[in-house]
Amino acid sequence: MRMNYLKLIQTLKKDLNTSNIEFETVKFFRKDFVSVWIWFWVLEQYYNNNNNNNTENIMSEIPNEYASRPTIFKIIDDAVAKNYFKKILNENDKRKYNLLPTSQSIKEFEEWSKVFKGF
């Protein structure tokens, strides 16, 4: 089956115009490359049922040339403050926190991603 690239481009353009209005979590995380990376990483861990999704692990996933530790922590803290992520103290290492998407983040991600069905 051949991919319809024109349809994909048109869908992406439409998505850029509408999804930031419809989904506040999508708008928040799509503001820059590092935010998107963090968003996808937390969601990936969630859908993989990974309980070892702590803040230190995300630091090793994002290349240093993209963001510093303080920048990554600021994005995470902003997401927590807006109730898009939950920080839960890691049971094995009390110095670390596990990150989980909130129900709003999960719901909006799943709704937003429906636009990409069929590609």
Number of C-alpha atoms within 10 A of each C-alpha: 3 5 9 10 10 9 11 15 11 11 14 14 11 12 17 13 11 12 17 17 11 14 17 16 23 19 16 18 20 16 11 10 12 19 19 16 16 19 24 14 18 22 20 13 17 16 10 9 10 13 12 15 20 22 19 14 13 19 16 10 11 17 11 10 6 10 15 14 13 9 13 19 15 12 17 21 16 14 22 17 11 13 16 23 25 19 19 13 14 17 11 9 9 9 11 17 19 21 25 22 21 16 13 15 21 18 13 16 18 11 13 17 10 9 15 11 6 8 10
